[in-house]
Amino acid sequence: MRGFYEIATADPARAAVLGDTPLTYGELHERVNRVSHGLLARGAEPGDTVVTVLPNGADMVTMMLATFQIGVYIVPVNWHYTAEEIGYIISDCAARAVVGCERYAGAVPGGFEEVAALAEGHPATPPPARRAGSMMLYTSGTTGRPKGVRRRLIELTPEELFPILERKSWRHFGLPSGGVHLVLSQLYHSAPYGQAMMAVNYGHSLVITERFDAEEVLALVERYRVTNTFMVPTMFHRLLALPSEVREKYDLSSLTHVYHGAAPCPPATKRAMIDWFGPVLWDYYGSTEAAAVTMLSSQEWLERPGTVGRAVEGMRFVVLGEDGEELPPGEPGMVYIEGINRFEYHGDPAKTASSMRGRLYTAGDIGYLDSDGYLFLCDRRTDLIISGGVNIYPAEVEAVLQEHPAVADVAVIGVPDPEWGHKVVALVQPAPGAEPGPDLTADLLAHCTGRLARLKHPRVIEYREQLPRTPTGKLSRTSVREAYLSS
């Protein structure tokens, strides 16, 4: 068998989605086919985009698989975003269709269709001229406006693409055919999306959660004999915070792979999770642009605490100094990756070019390699804030705060937080006549509402008489952060 569609045809009774509303592979396949026909009837063609604003669940999985067999890009959008933010993405990608649900109706400008409406009246047979599609995830840039990460589509069917994906990427995850995958993170993020797609293409059953609840995670693992899942370090913190009597009452022995990524994991946290779960933690380093570049076992990490792993076969890390020369082991510099699949930032060739150095790609991370090629990170992009595994870009938050008449200047930084990894801190220089204090803080937070997703709102707002800008107007957030942390 080769991938979801062939598995569904050969073994339609296999469990695809477990829980209160279970689905077999055959039932899911029929839903997928009906929706594919529905999108084609609305004029979708290879290379078009379809935006989804959906919660985790069978509808989202249906959209992932329906778009994947008709050659279109699915653009899954964070439903925490405001109507303005979602409207920008819909417009920027020239969406052929927008698929949503009543729960988020107020956040989707211009209307949407529900999955059931797309499927209604269409046949359950496979669509004609099938070819593989892809995901185009929007990720922010230095301007604060998100850009879609777009990969070239290949004129192959999903079944023909499967062995290529397996050879280049999926085999490094070490998953067998069959198992139970627990979805804990939102499917509008690249890692959870990729993990779920890999799982169904390996014939796994999905247990899908909408929100993370630490004890419920343990109960689901025991109830459904979950074999693999993906988490971010914030989830580890919440699990470890459970009372010992709660942690000990559930049987977690079915777990073979607990993948984690998206944010740095504190060594003490990772060691505690390995002590509890056993050597089933697998860390991978990558990005939306590069996908997974490393795959690190628990044993390797215990031998080299703090590493994020060694480049998988077909890829290579190169650490360059400021002069562009390759640095020897142990010396930190800009981390570049050789061997990633080609991509572009939709509509922004300058940004695409700035991330590349010939055939080398960089996410802007600083790190070093040891003598065996294991990568250690010193900092994850100077300005990037990673809170709960979610990327937050300071420029976007600053732009909103600077719209307020009481703000003369503002610097947004991320500072360490024991639960979230980082929290958003805004350092505000009040405009003349504006009085710093609780009333202004409340007013600024209210100003963010409707303009920024709540997860981007500052957790702390402090006031400064002056922010350190250069004569050309540049602000060093590194200097601001260092001063803040040392004060």
N, C-alpha and C positions, 0 to 999 in steps of 0.2 A: 504494500500500500504506500501511496506517496501523497501525503498532505490531506487536509480536511475534506476536500470535495470527493476524493477517491475513497477515503475512509467512510464518508457518509453514504456513498453508493454501495460499498461492499458490506458495511455493517451498520445499517440504519438504526438498529435498536440500541447501539452503544450510547451510554449516558453522556450528554454534552454539557448540560447545565444542571447542577444539583441545587436543592433548596425547596422553597415553598412552591415555586412554579417550575418544575423540572422540564427539560427538553432533551429529546434524543438527538443524535447526529442527523437522523433522517428528518425529523421535524424542523430542526434548525436549518438544514439544507434547503428545505422547501421555502421557509421564510426568506432565506438569503436569495434564492432564485427569484421569488416574487418581487422583492425589493429591487433587484438588479434590473428586471424588466421594467419596473416602475420608473427607475432613473433613466433608462434608455428611452422610454416613452416621453419623458420630459426633455429630451434632446441631449442628454449627456453623451459626450464622445471622448475617446481616448485623449488624455491630457487635460481634460476639464477638472474642475475642483468641486467638491461637495462639502459644505460646512456642516458639522454636527455640534449641537449644544444639548448634550444628553447626560443623564446620570449613569453611573455604572449599572449594568444590567444586560438582559438579553437583547434589548433594542440596540444598544451600542455595539455589542458583539456582532449582531446581524449587519449593521452598517459597515463594520470593519471588513467582513467577509464579502458583502455584496459589492462594495467598491473594488475590492481586490481582484474580482474576476471580470471587470468590465473596463479596466485600463484607466480609471480615473484616480485623482488624488483625493483622499479624505483629509479634511482639515478639522481635527477635533479641537474644540474651543473650550477653554476653562469657563464653566458656568458661574464662577465667582465674579467674572469680569462685568464691568458696567455695560450698559447699552452702547455707549460711545465707543468703548474698546472693542466690543464684538462687532459693531457696525464698521469700524475701520478694517478689521480682518476680512469681513464679508466683501467689502468693496475692493480691498487691495488684491485679493486672490480671484476676483471676478467669479464668485461662486455661481455655478449652474443651478444648484439647489441648496436650500438651507433646511436642515432637519432638526426639529426640536421637540419639546413637549410642553404641556400646559404649566408645569411647575416653574419653568424659566421663561414663560411667555413675555414677561415684562422686560426681560433683558435682551430680547432678540428684535432689533428694529426691522421693520419691513415685512414681518410675518415669517412663517415657517410651515413646513408640513410635518406631520407625525409619521412614524414608521409604518403604522397600520394603514394609513391612507396611501402611502407609496405602494404598498403590497396589494391593496384591494383590486380585485378583478384581473390580476395577472397570473399567468401560468406558473406552476411549481417546477417546470422543466428548466434546465440550464439555458442561459441566454445564448444568442448566436455570437460567433466570432469572439470567443473569450480570449482575453489577454490580461496579464497581471498589472494591477495598479500599485499604488504606494501611499504612504502617509506623507503629508506636508505639514510639519509642526511649526508654529510660529514661535520664534525666540527673539528676545529683545536685543537691541544693539545700543551703541553709545549715544544715539540720539533719543533713546527712550521709546521709539516706535518699533514694534516687533517686525521681524522679517521672516518670511517663510523659508524653511530649509527644503529645497527641492532637489530630488535626484532624478536622473534620466530614467525614463521608463524603457523597459526592454520588451521587444515584441515577441514574448513567449507566453504560453498559458501558465496559470499558477502551478500546474503539475510539472511543466518543464522547468519552471524557476525553482521549484522546491529543492532539487539536488544541488543547485548553485548556492542557495541560502544555507543549506546544510553544510556544504563544504567550506564556505567562506566564514560562516559565523556560528550557526546553531550548534554544530558539533562541539564547540568549545564549552558549551554549557553542560554537557555530559548527561542530558536527560534521556532516559529510555523511552520506548514507545509505550504509551499507556501510563496512567497515573492520575493524580488529582491535584490541580493547580488552584491555589487560593489567591484571589484578586483582592488586595488590600488597599492599593493606591488607585487614584483616579486614572481612567483610561485615556484622558486627554494628555497625559504625560508620556514621553517616548518610551521609557523603560517599562512601565506596566503594560503599555500597549504592545510593545515588542514581545514581552514575556507571554502575554495571553495569546498572541498570534502564534508564537512558537508552540505553546502548549496544545492548542487545538489542532495544529498541523502534525503533532505527534500523537494525536488520538487521546489526549487527556480530557478528563471531566473538569469543568470549572465550577468553583464555589465563589460567588461574586458578592462582595460587600459594598455598601454605599458609603459607609463611614467607619473609621477605625475605632474599635472598642477593645481594649487590651484583654480583658478576661474572655470576651466573646471570641477573640482570635484563638485562644487556647481551646475553647469549647468546640469551635468549628474544626480544628485540626483533629481532635479526638473523634468527633461525631462522623466526619467524612473520611477519616484516614488520609488526610492531606499529605502529599509527598513533596510538594515544592511550592514556594511562594517568593515574592519580592517585597522587601521592606526598605525603609529609609531609617537612618539612625534615630530620628525622633521616636519612631515606633519602638525601637529597642529600649530607649529611656522609659517609655510608658510601661512596657512589659516588665522591666526590671523593678519598677516602682510598686508592682503588685505585692501584697503581703505574701510571705513565704508559704502560708497554708493554702493560698489560692494557687500559687505557681505549682505546688507539688501535687495538686489533686487531679491534674489532667495528664492523660497519656499522650505524649508527643513522639512516640517511638517510630511513627510512620514517616516522619520528616527525613528526607535525604538531601535536599538542597534548599537552603534559605539564602537567596541572593540578596545582596544589598549594594547600594550605590547612591548616586545623585548628590551626596554630600559627604564630607570627611567624617569618619567614625572615630570617636576618641578611643585610644587603645584600651583604657580600663573598661569601657563599655563593651568593646568587642570581646575582650577576654572573658568578661562575665557572661556574655551570651554563649560563647563556646563552652564554658564550664557548665552552663545550664542545658543547652540544646545538644551539646556534643559537637564533634568536628564536621558539622553540616553547613557552616556558613561559607558562602562563596562571594567574594568581593569583585566587582569589576569597575574599571575606570574607563570613562569615555565621555561622549557628549552627544547632543542631538545630531550634530554634523558628522561626527566620526563613528557613532554607535559604540559598541563595546570593543575596547582596544586590549584590555587585559582580562584574565580570569584567574583569580587567586584562591586557592584552597585554604581551609583553616590551618592545615599543617604547615603550609608555606608561610602563612602569616605568623604563626607561633615561632617559626625559625627566624623571621625577620620582622618583628613588630613595627608597625607603622608604614610598611610598604603598601602600595596599591597594586603591585604585581608586575609581571614581565609581559611584554608585548606578545600577543598570540601569533601563531604562525602566519606569515604573509604580511605582517606589519613590523615596524621598527621604530623605536624611540631615538630621537636625536636631540641632544641638549646643546644649545648654542649660546655663546657669550654675546655681549653687546657688539662685538666686532664681526659677528656672524660666523666665527670659527667654532668647530665642534669642541666641546669641553670634555676633559677626562672624567672618569668615575669619581664621585664625591664632590664635584664642583657644581654648584647650582647655577642654572641659567634658564632661558626660555625653552619650554618643552615642545618639541615638534614631533609629528607622527607621519611616518611614511607608509603608504600602502592602503589608505582609506579609499572607499568608493567615492567617485567624483560627485560633487554637489554644487549647488549655487544658491545664493540668497535671492529669492524671487524679487525681480525688479531692482536689484542693487548690485551691479557688477563691481562697483568700487569696493563694497564691503566684502564680496567674495574674494577679490584680489588681495585685500589687506590681510585675509586670514591664511593666505598661502605664501610659501617661499619656494617657488618651483613646484616640485611634487610633494613638498612638506606642508602639513597643516598644523596650525597651533590654535588652541583654545585660549591662549594667553596665560597659561599656568607656568609658575616657576617651580623647578624641582631639580633633582639630580638622580643619577643612576649609580648603583653599586657595581662592583666588579663582575657580578653575574647578570647584570642587565635589569635588575629590579628597580622600579621607579619609586622615589620618595618625593612627595610634594611638599614644598615650603609654603606656598600660598596659592589659593584658587582664584586667580584673576583679581587683581588689586581692588577693583571697584565692585565686583559682584557680591551680592548678599545671597546666601543660601539658607533659607529658613524653612525647616521641616521638609527639606528635599526640594523646595521650590525656588527657582531662580528669581531674584528681585533686583531690578536695575535702578541704581540711585538716580540717574538722570531723569527717569520717568516720574519718580516721586518728587524730585526737586522742581520739575517743571510745573506740577500742579500746585505745590506750596507757593511758588513764586508768583502765581496768579493772584494770591491774596493781597489786598492793599496794605496789610499790616506787616508784610514781609519785605525787607530790603534785600536780604541775601539769605541763602540756606545751603547747608551741606548735609547730605544724607549718607550715613555710613552703617555698616553692619558690625555689631559687637558680639562677642561670644555669649551664648545663652546655654545653660545646662540641658534644657529640654529640646529647644528648637534648633540648636547648632549656632544660629545667629539671630539677632533681633534687629529690627530697623530703628535707628536713632536719627532724629533730625535736630541739627544744630542751627538755630534760627537767629539771624540778626534782624531785630525789629526795625520797621520803618520809623522815621522821626515822628514823635507824637504817640506811637503805639506803646502800650504799657505791657511789658512781659509779665506773665503770671498765669494762674489757673484759668481765668476767663479767656485769655487769648489762646491758650492750649486747646480748650474745648471748642473754640471757634475754628481753629485750624483743622482739628479732626473732623468737625462737621463739614468743613469745606472739602475735605477729601471724599466724603460720602457722595456717591454718584459719579465721581470722577475717577476714582481708583478702586480696584477690588480691595476688599477689606484686608486681605492677607498682605497688601502692600502698605497699609497704613502704618505710620510710625508707632512703635510701642512706647517710645520715650521722646519727648520734645524738651530740649533745653535751649537756653538763650545765651547769646554771645554779643558783646559790643561790636566785634569786628571779626570777620573771617579772613584767613590768610590767602589772599589771591595775589598772583604775580602781576607785574605792570601790564602784561598782555591779557589779564583777566582769567588766567588758568587757576584752578583750585586743585591742590594736591590732597586728595582724600586720604592717601596714605599718611601724610603728615597730620591731618586732622584726626584720623583714627588713633595714631600713636599718642598724640597730645591728650585725647579724650581718655584713653586707657591708662595713661600715666598720671592723670589728675586725681 
